[in-house]
Amino acid sequence: MIELRELTKRYEDKTAVDSLSFAIRPGQVTGFLGPNGAGKSTTMRLILGLDRPTGGQVLVDGRSYAQLPAPLTHIGSLLEASAAQGGRTARDHLLWLARSNRIPDRRVDQVLAAVGLQDVARKRSGGFSLGMGQRLGIAAALLGDPPVLMFDEPVNGLDPEGILWIRNLMKGLAAEGRTVFVSSHLMSEMALTADHLVVIGRGRLLADVPMEEFIDRNARSYVRIRTPQPQALLDALDSRGITAVRAPDGSWEVEGSDPAAIAALAGAGGVVLEELSPQRASLEEAFMRMTADAVEYHADATPNGVRPAADRTGSATTTTGATS
Ligand SMILES: Nc1ncnc2c1ncn2[C@@H]1O[C@H](COP(=O)(O)OP(=O)(O)OP(=O)(O)O)[C@@H](O)[C@H]1O
């Protein structure tokens, strides 16, 4: 378990992490989301003792990182910026880490095999591709067989097979009862991987909820219906006080009713249906809605960055004030 208590980090006049309190629990994958500059990497660095908090504290299995006798056996991590020394072979890099954490040498070959790098174990990591480098970083995280794992943007640079591998790895680690904390900007991937979400914006906690609840609370779900008999459909729905709204593409949308209930009403009214499909909001949609006010860096929506003249008056777009 990782526990943050009123954790705060200020850099001069910038508050990167603002009184964050939450717990990352074992047995599930917890996704860590936030717009650019929200404070995710800073939070992860504080968890690993790479930065000193301005206020509050963070504990890994009840102790601060500095109090952990062999840290890699308590928490394994892959940070975006973490890199092996390019002149060393993959195996030597891991051996060096293992020995400084009292981990037996044989574990090095186990983790190299676990991440699929056994064939290049004796090659210098400087020549590795981005994906191979990520795999080496993950091997290092797994080295101490730790109960807590933390990954910052782990799928960066990985091909589809690598992304699937990471997803299954994380789910597997959580299923073993470990604490898995992962940040990513890839919403579709996060939706497939995480059970729980922690969302921050401008250093502050915005949400700490199960994935399903986050989507349900922050985005719209509805049933989409297509019929050649719209009036008959509206009448059938109206008999139960259900309202359908016409979408621009000619379909009808009903919120707050399940497809089975609508099918039963349509069937009873003899209404022909060409489509009846539940439309579940995406994590991306929910995330955009929740963090709209916490986004510091907005880009113009136009392809060349030049807004249409009509849009150039008033206070619209570009960058909002970044103070918190
Ligand atoms: N060493 C530092 N000195 C000054 N400001 C910093 C430092 N590190 C981070 N910041 C600032 O703190 C804020 C949070 O940065 P951080 O890198 O933690 O965000 P993030 O959520 O990881 O962003 P991204 O998604 O873009 O990686 C940013 O405004 C950043 O500019």
The ligand as an ORCA input file, in Angstrom:
! r2SCAN-3c Opt
* xyz 0 1
  N      12.202     20.632    -10.696
  C      11.212     21.464    -10.946
  N      11.347     22.793    -10.823
  C      10.319     23.638    -11.063
  N       9.094     23.245    -11.444
  C       8.882     21.941    -11.584
  C       9.914     20.964    -11.357
  N       9.388     19.735    -11.570
  C       8.103     19.918    -11.932
  N       7.804     21.235    -11.945
  C       6.501     21.829    -12.273
  O       5.516     21.185    -11.489
  C       4.334     20.947    -12.237
  C       4.000     19.464    -12.228
  O       4.924     18.778    -13.060
  P       4.888     17.201    -13.271
  O       6.027     16.868    -14.197
  O       4.860     16.527    -11.963
  O       3.488     17.005    -14.008
  P       2.923     15.729    -14.769
  O       1.522     15.562    -14.313
  O       3.837     14.567    -14.599
  O       2.947     16.238    -16.265
  P       3.084     15.434    -17.657
  O       1.812     14.706    -17.850
  O       3.252     16.551    -18.643
  O       4.289     14.550    -17.559
  C       4.599     21.508    -13.623
  O       4.047     22.790    -13.715
  C       6.104     21.546    -13.713
  O       6.523     22.573    -14.577
*
